[in-house]
């Protein structure tokens, strides 16, 4: 679910804007790292604490055909 929320938030942003997400699902770490590798977006910040994972993503430029 955290990745779905991230994608929805990124869709509302313009290139270069950022979104901060806080998740509790440990599997989201793998999901987010894979997502940014396969997308034009960047992971600017990642922090893991006892019960939270914090991400800051930057929306990349859309790839035009």
PDBQT receptor file of N, H, CA, C and O in Angstrom, charges set to zero:
ATOM      1  N   UNK A   1       0.806  -1.204   0.000  1.00  0.00    +0.000 N 
ATOM      2  CA  UNK A   1       0.000   0.000   0.000  1.00  0.00    +0.000 C 
ATOM      3  C   UNK A   1       0.856   1.278   0.000  1.00  0.00    +0.000 C 
ATOM      4  O   UNK A   1       0.459   2.253  -0.639  1.00  0.00    +0.000 OA
ATOM      5  N   UNK A   2       2.009   1.320   0.685  1.00  0.00    +0.000 N 
ATOM      6  H   UNK A   2       2.331   0.528   1.204  1.00  0.00    +0.000 HD
ATOM      7  CA  UNK A   2       2.802   2.553   0.663  1.00  0.00    +0.000 C 
ATOM      8  C   UNK A   2       3.234   2.960  -0.747  1.00  0.00    +0.000 C 
ATOM      9  O   UNK A   2       3.240   4.145  -1.080  1.00  0.00    +0.000 OA
ATOM     10  N   UNK A   3       3.592   1.976  -1.572  1.00  0.00    +0.000 N 
ATOM     11  H   UNK A   3       3.587   1.014  -1.302  1.00  0.00    +0.000 HD
ATOM     12  CA  UNK A   3       4.021   2.309  -2.925  1.00  0.00    +0.000 C 
ATOM     13  C   UNK A   3       2.867   2.856  -3.755  1.00  0.00    +0.000 C 
ATOM     14  O   UNK A   3       3.066   3.771  -4.554  1.00  0.00    +0.000 OA
ATOM     15  N   UNK A   4       1.686   2.323  -3.586  1.00  0.00    +0.000 N 
ATOM     16  H   UNK A   4       1.524   1.580  -2.937  1.00  0.00    +0.000 HD
ATOM     17  CA  UNK A   4       0.506   2.839  -4.283  1.00  0.00    +0.000 C 
ATOM     18  C   UNK A   4       0.257   4.292  -3.896  1.00  0.00    +0.000 C 
ATOM     19  O   UNK A   4      -0.011   5.128  -4.759  1.00  0.00    +0.000 OA
ATOM     20  N   UNK A   5       0.344   4.594  -2.613  1.00  0.00    +0.000 N 
ATOM     21  H   UNK A   5       0.562   3.915  -1.911  1.00  0.00    +0.000 HD
ATOM     22  CA  UNK A   5       0.158   5.974  -2.139  1.00  0.00    +0.000 C 
ATOM     23  C   UNK A   5       1.231   6.881  -2.728  1.00  0.00    +0.000 C 
ATOM     24  O   UNK A   5       0.945   8.021  -3.094  1.00  0.00    +0.000 OA
ATOM     25  N   UNK A   6       2.453   6.390  -2.821  1.00  0.00    +0.000 N 
ATOM     26  H   UNK A   6       2.685   5.464  -2.524  1.00  0.00    +0.000 HD
ATOM     27  CA  UNK A   6       3.544   7.178  -3.395  1.00  0.00    +0.000 C 
ATOM     28  C   UNK A   6       3.272   7.488  -4.863  1.00  0.00    +0.000 C 
ATOM     29  O   UNK A   6       3.445   8.624  -5.304  1.00  0.00    +0.000 OA
ATOM     30  N   UNK A   7       2.850   6.484  -5.612  1.00  0.00    +0.000 N 
ATOM     31  H   UNK A   7       2.710   5.561  -5.254  1.00  0.00    +0.000 HD
ATOM     32  CA  UNK A   7       2.557   6.688  -7.032  1.00  0.00    +0.000 C 
ATOM     33  C   UNK A   7       1.433   7.703  -7.219  1.00  0.00    +0.000 C 
ATOM     34  O   UNK A   7       1.505   8.558  -8.102  1.00  0.00    +0.000 OA
ATOM     35  N   UNK A   8       0.404   7.610  -6.397  1.00  0.00    +0.000 N 
ATOM     36  H   UNK A   8       0.345   6.915  -5.680  1.00  0.00    +0.000 HD
ATOM     37  CA  UNK A   8      -0.702   8.568  -6.482  1.00  0.00    +0.000 C 
ATOM     38  C   UNK A   8      -0.218   9.981  -6.180  1.00  0.00    +0.000 C 
ATOM     39  O   UNK A   8      -0.603  10.928  -6.867  1.00  0.00    +0.000 OA
ATOM     40  N   UNK A   9       0.613  10.130  -5.170  1.00  0.00    +0.000 N 
ATOM     41  H   UNK A   9       0.925   9.361  -4.612  1.00  0.00    +0.000 HD
ATOM     42  CA  UNK A   9       1.140  11.451  -4.814  1.00  0.00    +0.000 C 
ATOM     43  C   UNK A   9       2.030  11.993  -5.926  1.00  0.00    +0.000 C 
ATOM     44  O   UNK A   9       1.926  13.168  -6.277  1.00  0.00    +0.000 OA
ATOM     45  N   UNK A  10       2.896  11.164  -6.482  1.00  0.00    +0.000 N 
ATOM     46  H   UNK A  10       2.981  10.209  -6.197  1.00  0.00    +0.000 HD
ATOM     47  CA  UNK A  10       3.791  11.604  -7.550  1.00  0.00    +0.000 C 
ATOM     48  C   UNK A  10       3.009  12.035  -8.786  1.00  0.00    +0.000 C 
ATOM     49  O   UNK A  10       3.426  12.961  -9.481  1.00  0.00    +0.000 OA
ATOM     50  N   UNK A  11       1.899  11.391  -9.069  1.00  0.00    +0.000 N 
ATOM     51  H   UNK A  11       1.560  10.639  -8.504  1.00  0.00    +0.000 HD
ATOM     52  CA  UNK A  11       1.077  11.757 -10.228  1.00  0.00    +0.000 C 
ATOM     53  C   UNK A  11       0.509  13.168 -10.115  1.00  0.00    +0.000 C 
ATOM     54  O   UNK A  11       0.190  13.790 -11.129  1.00  0.00    +0.000 OA
ATOM     55  N   UNK A  12       0.380  13.675  -8.895  1.00  0.00    +0.000 N 
ATOM     56  H   UNK A  12       0.639  13.170  -8.072  1.00  0.00    +0.000 HD
ATOM     57  CA  UNK A  12      -0.165  15.020  -8.688  1.00  0.00    +0.000 C 
ATOM     58  C   UNK A  12       0.917  16.102  -8.700  1.00  0.00    +0.000 C 
ATOM     59  O   UNK A  12       0.605  17.291  -8.632  1.00  0.00    +0.000 OA
ATOM     60  N   UNK A  13       2.184  15.697  -8.785  1.00  0.00    +0.000 N 
ATOM     61  H   UNK A  13       2.437  14.731  -8.840  1.00  0.00    +0.000 HD
ATOM     62  CA  UNK A  13       3.286  16.651  -8.707  1.00  0.00    +0.000 C 
ATOM     63  C   UNK A  13       3.834  16.987 -10.084  1.00  0.00    +0.000 C 
ATOM     64  O   UNK A  13       3.597  16.281 -11.063  1.00  0.00    +0.000 OA
ATOM     65  N   UNK A  14       4.572  18.086 -10.126  1.00  0.00    +0.000 N 
ATOM     66  H   UNK A  14       4.764  18.660  -9.330  1.00  0.00    +0.000 HD
ATOM     67  CA  UNK A  14       5.324  18.447 -11.321  1.00  0.00    +0.000 C 
ATOM     68  C   UNK A  14       6.753  17.943 -11.158  1.00  0.00    +0.000 C 
ATOM     69  O   UNK A  14       7.208  17.701 -10.039  1.00  0.00    +0.000 OA
ATOM     70  N   UNK A  15       7.457  17.787 -12.269  1.00  0.00    +0.000 N 
ATOM     71  H   UNK A  15       7.088  17.983 -13.177  1.00  0.00    +0.000 HD
ATOM     72  CA  UNK A  15       8.846  17.327 -12.219  1.00  0.00    +0.000 C 
ATOM     73  C   UNK A  15       9.659  18.222 -11.289  1.00  0.00    +0.000 C 
ATOM     74  O   UNK A  15       9.542  19.447 -11.325  1.00  0.00    +0.000 OA
ATOM     75  N   UNK A  16      10.478  17.596 -10.462  1.00  0.00    +0.000 N 
ATOM     76  H   UNK A  16      10.573  16.601 -10.432  1.00  0.00    +0.000 HD
ATOM     77  CA  UNK A  16      11.330  18.326  -9.524  1.00  0.00    +0.000 C 
ATOM     78  C   UNK A  16      10.724  18.503  -8.144  1.00  0.00    +0.000 C 
ATOM     79  O   UNK A  16      11.439  18.807  -7.189  1.00  0.00    +0.000 OA
ATOM     80  N   UNK A  17       9.417  18.316  -8.027  1.00  0.00    +0.000 N 
ATOM     81  H   UNK A  17       8.837  18.069  -8.803  1.00  0.00    +0.000 HD
ATOM     82  CA  UNK A  17       8.779  18.431  -6.715  1.00  0.00    +0.000 C 
ATOM     83  C   UNK A  17       9.006  17.147  -5.929  1.00  0.00    +0.000 C 
ATOM     84  O   UNK A  17       9.270  16.089  -6.501  1.00  0.00    +0.000 OA
ATOM     85  N   UNK A  18       8.898  17.260  -4.604  1.00  0.00    +0.000 N 
ATOM     86  H   UNK A  18       8.684  18.119  -4.140  1.00  0.00    +0.000 HD
ATOM     87  CA  UNK A  18       9.157  16.114  -3.740  1.00  0.00    +0.000 C 
ATOM     88  C   UNK A  18       7.941  15.756  -2.899  1.00  0.00    +0.000 C 
ATOM     89  O   UNK A  18       7.045  16.571  -2.676  1.00  0.00    +0.000 OA
ATOM     90  N   UNK A  19       7.940  14.514  -2.443  1.00  0.00    +0.000 N 
ATOM     91  H   UNK A  19       8.667  13.852  -2.624  1.00  0.00    +0.000 HD
ATOM     92  CA  UNK A  19       6.902  14.020  -1.543  1.00  0.00    +0.000 C 
ATOM     93  C   UNK A  19       7.598  13.207  -0.455  1.00  0.00    +0.000 C 
ATOM     94  O   UNK A  19       8.521  12.438  -0.724  1.00  0.00    +0.000 OA
ATOM     95  N   UNK A  20       7.132  13.395   0.778  1.00  0.00    +0.000 N 
ATOM     96  H   UNK A  20       6.382  14.020   0.996  1.00  0.00    +0.000 HD
ATOM     97  CA  UNK A  20       7.660  12.641   1.917  1.00  0.00    +0.000 C 
ATOM     98  C   UNK A  20       6.619  11.610   2.328  1.00  0.00    +0.000 C 
ATOM     99  O   UNK A  20       5.441  11.930   2.483  1.00  0.00    +0.000 OA
ATOM    100  N   UNK A  21       7.062  10.381   2.501  1.00  0.00    +0.000 N 
ATOM    101  H   UNK A  21       8.020  10.121   2.374  1.00  0.00    +0.000 HD
ATOM    102  CA  UNK A  21       6.165   9.296   2.892  1.00  0.00    +0.000 C 
ATOM    103  C   UNK A  21       6.734   8.584   4.109  1.00  0.00    +0.000 C 
ATOM    104  O   UNK A  21       7.943   8.382   4.221  1.00  0.00    +0.000 OA
ATOM    105  N   UNK A  22       5.857   8.211   5.006  1.00  0.00    +0.000 N 
ATOM    106  H   UNK A  22       4.874   8.375   4.915  1.00  0.00    +0.000 HD
ATOM    107  CA  UNK A  22       6.243   7.453   6.190  1.00  0.00    +0.000 C 
ATOM    108  C   UNK A  22       5.456   6.152   6.168  1.00  0.00    +0.000 C 
ATOM    109  O   UNK A  22       4.228   6.158   6.074  1.00  0.00    +0.000 OA
ATOM    110  N   UNK A  23       6.169   5.042   6.255  1.00  0.00    +0.000 N 
ATOM    111  H   UNK A  23       7.166   5.037   6.331  1.00  0.00    +0.000 HD
ATOM    112  CA  UNK A  23       5.544   3.724   6.185  1.00  0.00    +0.000 C 
ATOM    113  C   UNK A  23       5.958   2.883   7.388  1.00  0.00    +0.000 C 
ATOM    114  O   UNK A  23       6.977   3.136   8.031  1.00  0.00    +0.000 OA
ATOM    115  N   UNK A  24       5.144   1.886   7.668  1.00  0.00    +0.000 N 
ATOM    116  H   UNK A  24       4.316   1.680   7.146  1.00  0.00    +0.000 HD
ATOM    117  CA  UNK A  24       5.482   0.945   8.741  1.00  0.00    +0.000 C 
ATOM    118  C   UNK A  24       5.731  -0.460   8.192  1.00  0.00    +0.000 C 
ATOM    119  O   UNK A  24       6.185  -1.340   8.924  1.00  0.00    +0.000 OA
ATOM    120  N   UNK A  25       5.441  -0.672   6.926  1.00  0.00    +0.000 N 
ATOM    121  H   UNK A  25       5.072   0.043   6.331  1.00  0.00    +0.000 HD
ATOM    122  CA  UNK A  25       5.606  -1.981   6.291  1.00  0.00    +0.000 C 
ATOM    123  C   UNK A  25       7.077  -2.211   5.940  1.00  0.00    +0.000 C 
ATOM    124  O   UNK A  25       7.609  -1.498   5.089  1.00  0.00    +0.000 OA
ATOM    125  N   UNK A  26       7.752  -3.180   6.564  1.00  0.00    +0.000 N 
ATOM    126  H   UNK A  26       7.319  -3.759   7.255  1.00  0.00    +0.000 HD
ATOM    127  CA  UNK A  26       9.162  -3.413   6.269  1.00  0.00    +0.000 C 
ATOM    128  C   UNK A  26       9.413  -3.790   4.807  1.00  0.00    +0.000 C 
ATOM    129  O   UNK A  26      10.498  -3.533   4.287  1.00  0.00    +0.000 OA
ATOM    130  N   UNK A  27       8.435  -4.389   4.144  1.00  0.00    +0.000 N 
ATOM    131  H   UNK A  27       7.553  -4.598   4.567  1.00  0.00    +0.000 HD
ATOM    132  CA  UNK A  27       8.587  -4.741   2.738  1.00  0.00    +0.000 C 
ATOM    133  C   UNK A  27       8.633  -3.538   1.817  1.00  0.00    +0.000 C 
ATOM    134  O   UNK A  27       9.055  -3.648   0.666  1.00  0.00    +0.000 OA
ATOM    135  N   UNK A  28       8.200  -2.388   2.316  1.00  0.00    +0.000 N 
ATOM    136  H   UNK A  28       7.857  -2.298   3.251  1.00  0.00    +0.000 HD
ATOM    137  CA  UNK A  28       8.203  -1.183   1.479  1.00  0.00    +0.000 C 
ATOM    138  C   UNK A  28       9.620  -0.755   1.115  1.00  0.00    +0.000 C 
ATOM    139  O   UNK A  28       9.820  -0.111   0.086  1.00  0.00    +0.000 OA
ATOM    140  N   UNK A  29      10.596  -1.098   1.935  1.00  0.00    +0.000 N 
ATOM    141  H   UNK A  29      10.433  -1.622   2.771  1.00  0.00    +0.000 HD
ATOM    142  CA  UNK A  29      11.984  -0.725   1.624  1.00  0.00    +0.000 C 
ATOM    143  C   UNK A  29      12.404  -1.330   0.290  1.00  0.00    +0.000 C 
ATOM    144  O   UNK A  29      12.920  -0.627  -0.579  1.00  0.00    +0.000 OA
ATOM    145  N   UNK A  30      12.188  -2.609   0.128  1.00  0.00    +0.000 N 
ATOM    146  H   UNK A  30      11.768  -3.181   0.833  1.00  0.00    +0.000 HD
ATOM    147  CA  UNK A  30      12.510  -3.291  -1.131  1.00  0.00    +0.000 C 
ATOM    148  C   UNK A  30      11.701  -2.697  -2.286  1.00  0.00    +0.000 C 
ATOM    149  O   UNK A  30      12.235  -2.446  -3.366  1.00  0.00    +0.000 OA
ATOM    150  N   UNK A  31      10.407  -2.479  -2.044  1.00  0.00    +0.000 N 
ATOM    151  H   UNK A  31       9.973  -2.683  -1.167  1.00  0.00    +0.000 HD
ATOM    152  CA  UNK A  31       9.519  -1.964  -3.084  1.00  0.00    +0.000 C 
ATOM    153  C   UNK A  31       9.955  -0.592  -3.588  1.00  0.00    +0.000 C 
ATOM    154  O   UNK A  31      10.003  -0.361  -4.796  1.00  0.00    +0.000 OA
ATOM    155  N   UNK A  32      10.274   0.319  -2.667  1.00  0.00    +0.000 N 
ATOM    156  H   UNK A  32      10.235   0.131  -1.685  1.00  0.00    +0.000 HD
ATOM    157  CA  UNK A  32      10.653   1.672  -3.061  1.00  0.00    +0.000 C 
ATOM    158  C   UNK A  32      11.972   1.692  -3.824  1.00  0.00    +0.000 C 
ATOM    159  O   UNK A  32      12.106   2.405  -4.818  1.00  0.00    +0.000 OA
ATOM    160  N   UNK A  33      12.942   0.913  -3.363  1.00  0.00    +0.000 N 
ATOM    161  H   UNK A  33      12.833   0.333  -2.556  1.00  0.00    +0.000 HD
ATOM    162  CA  UNK A  33      14.232   0.890  -4.058  1.00  0.00    +0.000 C 
ATOM    163  C   UNK A  33      14.081   0.324  -5.471  1.00  0.00    +0.000 C 
ATOM    164  O   UNK A  33      14.708   0.824  -6.405  1.00  0.00    +0.000 OA
ATOM    165  N   UNK A  34      13.268  -0.700  -5.633  1.00  0.00    +0.000 N 
ATOM    166  H   UNK A  34      12.759  -1.107  -4.874  1.00  0.00    +0.000 HD
ATOM    167  CA  UNK A  34      13.020  -1.261  -6.965  1.00  0.00    +0.000 C 
ATOM    168  C   UNK A  34      12.258  -0.266  -7.840  1.00  0.00    +0.000 C 
ATOM    169  O   UNK A  34      12.557  -0.124  -9.026  1.00  0.00    +0.000 OA
ATOM    170  N   UNK A  35      11.284   0.415  -7.263  1.00  0.00    +0.000 N 
ATOM    171  H   UNK A  35      11.042   0.300  -6.300  1.00  0.00    +0.000 HD
ATOM    172  CA  UNK A  35      10.470   1.381  -7.999  1.00  0.00    +0.000 C 
ATOM    173  C   UNK A  35      11.324   2.497  -8.597  1.00  0.00    +0.000 C 
ATOM    174  O   UNK A  35      11.169   2.832  -9.771  1.00  0.00    +0.000 OA
ATOM    175  N   UNK A  36      12.221   3.075  -7.801  1.00  0.00    +0.000 N 
ATOM    176  H   UNK A  36      12.346   2.804  -6.847  1.00  0.00    +0.000 HD
ATOM    177  CA  UNK A  36      13.016   4.187  -8.334  1.00  0.00    +0.000 C 
ATOM    178  C   UNK A  36      14.012   3.714  -9.391  1.00  0.00    +0.000 C 
ATOM    179  O   UNK A  36      14.365   4.480 -10.288  1.00  0.00    +0.000 OA
ATOM    180  N   UNK A  37      14.464   2.474  -9.301  1.00  0.00    +0.000 N 
ATOM    181  H   UNK A  37      14.177   1.852  -8.573  1.00  0.00    +0.000 HD
ATOM    182  CA  UNK A  37      15.362   1.945 -10.336  1.00  0.00    +0.000 C 
ATOM    183  C   UNK A  37      14.651   1.810 -11.676  1.00  0.00    +0.000 C 
ATOM    184  O   UNK A  37      15.267   1.951 -12.733  1.00  0.00    +0.000 OA
ATOM    185  N   UNK A  38      13.355   1.537 -11.625  1.00  0.00    +0.000 N 
ATOM    186  H   UNK A  38      12.854   1.422 -10.767  1.00  0.00    +0.000 HD
ATOM    187  CA  UNK A  38      12.588   1.297 -12.847  1.00  0.00    +0.000 C 
ATOM    188  C   UNK A  38      11.813   2.518 -13.335  1.00  0.00    +0.000 C 
ATOM    189  O   UNK A  38      11.107   2.443 -14.340  1.00  0.00    +0.000 OA
ATOM    190  N   UNK A  39      11.940   3.636 -12.633  1.00  0.00    +0.000 N 
ATOM    191  H   UNK A  39      12.514   3.697 -11.816  1.00  0.00    +0.000 HD
ATOM    192  CA  UNK A  39      11.174   4.832 -12.996  1.00  0.00    +0.000 C 
ATOM    193  C   UNK A  39      12.114   6.010 -13.198  1.00  0.00    +0.000 C 
ATOM    194  O   UNK A  39      13.328   5.899 -13.025  1.00  0.00    +0.000 OA
ATOM    195  N   UNK A  40      11.536   7.117 -13.559  1.00  0.00    +0.000 N 
ATOM    196  H   UNK A  40      10.550   7.208 -13.700  1.00  0.00    +0.000 HD
ATOM    197  CA  UNK A  40      12.306   8.352 -13.735  1.00  0.00    +0.000 C 
ATOM    198  C   UNK A  40      12.434   9.122 -12.422  1.00  0.00    +0.000 C 
ATOM    199  O   UNK A  40      13.056  10.183 -12.394  1.00  0.00    +0.000 OA
ATOM    200  N   UNK A  41      11.870   8.618 -11.358  1.00  0.00    +0.000 N 
ATOM    201  H   UNK A  41      11.364   7.756 -11.381  1.00  0.00    +0.000 HD
ATOM    202  CA  UNK A  41      11.865   9.298 -10.065  1.00  0.00    +0.000 C 
ATOM    203  C   UNK A  41      13.135   8.977  -9.277  1.00  0.00    +0.000 C 
ATOM    204  O   UNK A  41      13.826   8.000  -9.567  1.00  0.00    +0.000 OA
ATOM    205  N   UNK A  42      13.433   9.810  -8.277  1.00  0.00    +0.000 N 
ATOM    206  H   UNK A  42      12.872  10.603  -8.041  1.00  0.00    +0.000 HD
ATOM    207  CA  UNK A  42      14.633   9.632  -7.460  1.00  0.00    +0.000 C 
ATOM    208  C   UNK A  42      14.269   9.503  -5.992  1.00  0.00    +0.000 C 
ATOM    209  O   UNK A  42      13.339  10.150  -5.510  1.00  0.00    +0.000 OA
ATOM    210  N   UNK A  43      15.005   8.670  -5.295  1.00  0.00    +0.000 N 
ATOM    211  H   UNK A  43      15.760   8.144  -5.687  1.00  0.00    +0.000 HD
ATOM    212  CA  UNK A  43      14.883   8.555  -3.848  1.00  0.00    +0.000 C 
ATOM    213  C   UNK A  43      15.943   9.474  -3.257  1.00  0.00    +0.000 C 
ATOM    214  O   UNK A  43      17.134   9.165  -3.298  1.00  0.00    +0.000 OA
ATOM    215  N   UNK A  44      15.504  10.611  -2.705  1.00  0.00    +0.000 N 
ATOM    216  H   UNK A  44      14.536  10.862  -2.672  1.00  0.00    +0.000 HD
ATOM    217  CA  UNK A  44      16.430  11.599  -2.164  1.00  0.00    +0.000 C 
ATOM    218  C   UNK A  44      16.840  11.291  -0.737  1.00  0.00    +0.000 C 
ATOM    219  O   UNK A  44      17.934  11.650  -0.302  1.00  0.00    +0.000 OA
ATOM    220  N   UNK A  45      15.957  10.626  -0.013  1.00  0.00    +0.000 N 
ATOM    221  H   UNK A  45      15.068  10.334  -0.366  1.00  0.00    +0.000 HD
ATOM    222  CA  UNK A  45      16.202  10.397   1.411  1.00  0.00    +0.000 C 
ATOM    223  C   UNK A  45      15.506   9.118   1.839  1.00  0.00    +0.000 C 
ATOM    224  O   UNK A  45      14.374   8.840   1.442  1.00  0.00    +0.000 OA
ATOM    225  N   UNK A  46      16.207   8.347   2.655  1.00  0.00    +0.000 N 
ATOM    226  H   UNK A  46      17.126   8.573   2.978  1.00  0.00    +0.000 HD
ATOM    227  CA  UNK A  46      15.623   7.144   3.240  1.00  0.00    +0.000 C 
ATOM    228  C   UNK A  46      16.162   6.995   4.650  1.00  0.00    +0.000 C 
ATOM    229  O   UNK A  46      17.371   7.072   4.869  1.00  0.00    +0.000 OA
ATOM    230  N   UNK A  47      15.274   6.782   5.602  1.00  0.00    +0.000 N 
ATOM    231  H   UNK A  47      14.292   6.719   5.424  1.00  0.00    +0.000 HD
ATOM    232  CA  UNK A  47      15.685   6.542   6.981  1.00  0.00    +0.000 C 
ATOM    233  C   UNK A  47      14.830   5.429   7.557  1.00  0.00    +0.000 C 
ATOM    234  O   UNK A  47      13.611   5.396   7.383  1.00  0.00    +0.000 OA
ATOM    235  N   UNK A  48      15.495   4.524   8.243  1.00  0.00    +0.000 N 
ATOM    236  H   UNK A  48      16.485   4.550   8.384  1.00  0.00    +0.000 HD
ATOM    237  CA  UNK A  48      14.817   3.393   8.871  1.00  0.00    +0.000 C 
ATOM    238  C   UNK A  48      14.997   3.532  10.377  1.00  0.00    +0.000 C 
ATOM    239  O   UNK A  48      16.121   3.615  10.871  1.00  0.00    +0.000 OA
ATOM    240  N   UNK A  49      13.887   3.557  11.098  1.00  0.00    +0.000 N 
ATOM    241  H   UNK A  49      12.974   3.490  10.696  1.00  0.00    +0.000 HD
ATOM    242  CA  UNK A  49      13.945   3.561  12.558  1.00  0.00    +0.000 C 
ATOM    243  C   UNK A  49      13.216   2.315  13.055  1.00  0.00    +0.000 C 
ATOM    244  O   UNK A  49      12.844   1.456  12.255  1.00  0.00    +0.000 OA
ATOM    245  N   UNK A  50      13.012   2.213  14.341  1.00  0.00    +0.000 N 
ATOM    246  H   UNK A  50      13.314   2.911  14.991  1.00  0.00    +0.000 HD
ATOM    247  CA  UNK A  50      12.397   1.011  14.913  1.00  0.00    +0.000 C 
ATOM    248  C   UNK A  50      11.072   0.638  14.254  1.00  0.00    +0.000 C 
ATOM    249  O   UNK A  50      10.875  -0.512  13.861  1.00  0.00    +0.000 OA
ATOM    250  N   UNK A  51      10.170   1.600  14.134  1.00  0.00    +0.000 N 
ATOM    251  H   UNK A  51      10.330   2.534  14.454  1.00  0.00    +0.000 HD
ATOM    252  CA  UNK A  51       8.822   1.301  13.638  1.00  0.00    +0.000 C 
ATOM    253  C   UNK A  51       8.440   2.051  12.378  1.00  0.00    +0.000 C 
ATOM    254  O   UNK A  51       7.324   1.893  11.882  1.00  0.00    +0.000 OA
ATOM    255  N   UNK A  52       9.355   2.873  11.843  1.00  0.00    +0.000 N 
ATOM    256  H   UNK A  52      10.261   3.001  12.246  1.00  0.00    +0.000 HD
ATOM    257  CA  UNK A  52       9.010   3.708  10.687  1.00  0.00    +0.000 C 
ATOM    258  C   UNK A  52      10.103   3.669   9.636  1.00  0.00    +0.000 C 
ATOM    259  O   UNK A  52      11.289   3.531   9.935  1.00  0.00    +0.000 OA
ATOM    260  N   UNK A  53       9.663   3.793   8.408  1.00  0.00    +0.000 N 
ATOM    261  H   UNK A  53       8.700   3.905   8.165  1.00  0.00    +0.000 HD
ATOM    262  CA  UNK A  53      10.560   3.982   7.281  1.00  0.00    +0.000 C 
ATOM    263  C   UNK A  53      10.129   5.290   6.623  1.00  0.00    +0.000 C 
ATOM    264  O   UNK A  53       8.962   5.464   6.273  1.00  0.00    +0.000 OA
ATOM    265  N   UNK A  54      11.064   6.190   6.462  1.00  0.00    +0.000 N 
ATOM    266  H   UNK A  54      12.012   6.049   6.746  1.00  0.00    +0.000 HD
ATOM    267  CA  UNK A  54      10.768   7.503   5.895  1.00  0.00    +0.000 C 
ATOM    268  C   UNK A  54      11.454   7.623   4.541  1.00  0.00    +0.000 C 
ATOM    269  O   UNK A  54      12.635   7.311   4.393  1.00  0.00    +0.000 OA
ATOM    270  N   UNK A  55      10.693   8.080   3.567  1.00  0.00    +0.000 N 
ATOM    271  H   UNK A  55       9.733   8.334   3.687  1.00  0.00    +0.000 HD
ATOM    272  CA  UNK A  55      11.189   8.242   2.209  1.00  0.00    +0.000 C 
ATOM    273  C   UNK A  55      10.885   9.654   1.730  1.00  0.00    +0.000 C 
ATOM    274  O   UNK A  55       9.834  10.212   2.046  1.00  0.00    +0.000 OA
ATOM    275  N   UNK A  56      11.808  10.226   0.969  1.00  0.00    +0.000 N 
ATOM    276  H   UNK A  56      12.661   9.772   0.712  1.00  0.00    +0.000 HD
ATOM    277  CA  UNK A  56      11.526  11.454   0.232  1.00  0.00    +0.000 C 
ATOM    278  C   UNK A  56      11.843  11.144  -1.226  1.00  0.00    +0.000 C 
ATOM    279  O   UNK A  56      12.976  10.819  -1.583  1.00  0.00    +0.000 OA
ATOM    280  N   UNK A  57      10.820  11.253  -2.047  1.00  0.00    +0.000 N 
ATOM    281  H   UNK A  57       9.900  11.516  -1.757  1.00  0.00    +0.000 HD
ATOM    282  CA  UNK A  57      10.952  10.985  -3.475  1.00  0.00    +0.000 C 
ATOM    283  C   UNK A  57      10.837  12.280  -4.257  1.00  0.00    +0.000 C 
ATOM    284  O   UNK A  57      10.058  13.166  -3.908  1.00  0.00    +0.000 OA
ATOM    285  N   UNK A  58      11.621  12.377  -5.319  1.00  0.00    +0.000 N 
ATOM    286  H   UNK A  58      12.254  11.657  -5.603  1.00  0.00    +0.000 HD
ATOM    287  CA  UNK A  58      11.529  13.516  -6.228  1.00  0.00    +0.000 C 
ATOM    288  C   UNK A  58      10.964  13.021  -7.549  1.00  0.00    +0.000 C 
ATOM    289  O   UNK A  58      11.418  12.021  -8.104  1.00  0.00    +0.000 OA
ATOM    290  N   UNK A  59       9.965  13.740  -8.038  1.00  0.00    +0.000 N 
ATOM    291  H   UNK A  59       9.595  14.552  -7.587  1.00  0.00    +0.000 HD
ATOM    292  CA  UNK A  59       9.367  13.362  -9.320  1.00  0.00    +0.000 C 
ATOM    293  C   UNK A  59      10.327  13.718 -10.445  1.00  0.00    +0.000 C 
ATOM    294  O   UNK A  59      10.848  14.831 -10.512  1.00  0.00    +0.000 OA
ATOM    295  N   UNK A  60      10.548  12.757 -11.318  1.00  0.00    +0.000 N 
ATOM    296  H   UNK A  60      10.125  11.852 -11.262  1.00  0.00    +0.000 HD
ATOM    297  CA  UNK A  60      11.418  12.974 -12.463  1.00  0.00    +0.000 C 
ATOM    298  C   UNK A  60      10.645  13.483 -13.666  1.00  0.00    +0.000 C 
ATOM    299  O   UNK A  60       9.419  13.598 -13.644  1.00  0.00    +0.000 OA
ATOM    300  N   UNK A  61      11.388  13.780 -14.705  1.00  0.00    +0.000 N 
ATOM    301  H   UNK A  61      12.384  13.686 -14.723  1.00  0.00    +0.000 HD
ATOM    302  CA  UNK A  61      10.782  14.209 -15.968  1.00  0.00    +0.000 C 
ATOM    303  C   UNK A  61      10.113  13.009 -16.623  1.00  0.00    +0.000 C 
ATOM    304  O   UNK A  61      10.653  11.903 -16.609  1.00  0.00    +0.000 OA
ATOM    305  N   UNK A  62       8.959  13.228 -17.186  1.00  0.00    +0.000 N 
ATOM    306  H   UNK A  62       8.520  14.126 -17.197  1.00  0.00    +0.000 HD
ATOM    307  CA  UNK A  62       8.268  12.150 -17.899  1.00  0.00    +0.000 C 
ATOM    308  C   UNK A  62       9.050  11.785 -19.142  1.00  0.00    +0.000 C 
ATOM    309  O   UNK A  62       9.611  12.647 -19.820  1.00  0.00    +0.000 OA
ATOM    310  N   UNK A  63       9.080  10.505 -19.429  1.00  0.00    +0.000 N 
ATOM    311  H   UNK A  63       8.624   9.805 -18.879  1.00  0.00    +0.000 HD
ATOM    312  CA  UNK A  63       9.757  10.036 -20.634  1.00  0.00    +0.000 C 
ATOM    313  C   UNK A  63       8.791  10.153 -21.799  1.00  0.00    +0.000 C 
ATOM    314  O   UNK A  63       7.737   9.517 -21.812  1.00  0.00    +0.000 OA
ATOM    315  N   UNK A  64       9.158  10.968 -22.778  1.00  0.00    +0.000 N 
ATOM    316  H   UNK A  64      10.014  11.485 -22.768  1.00  0.00    +0.000 HD
ATOM    317  CA  UNK A  64       8.292  11.160 -23.950  1.00  0.00    +0.000 C 
ATOM    318  C   UNK A  64       8.673  10.168 -25.032  1.00  0.00    +0.000 C 
ATOM    319  O   UNK A  64       9.854   9.866 -25.202  1.00  0.00    +0.000 OA
ATOM    320  N   UNK A  65       7.704   9.660 -25.762  1.00  0.00    +0.000 N 
ATOM    321  H   UNK A  65       6.744   9.905 -25.624  1.00  0.00    +0.000 HD
ATOM    322  CA  UNK A  65       8.003   8.711 -26.859  1.00  0.00    +0.000 C 
ATOM    323  C   UNK A  65       8.685   9.384 -28.012  1.00  0.00    +0.000 C 
ATOM    324  O   UNK A  65       9.002   8.733 -29.007  1.00  0.00    +0.000 OA
TER     325      UNK A  65
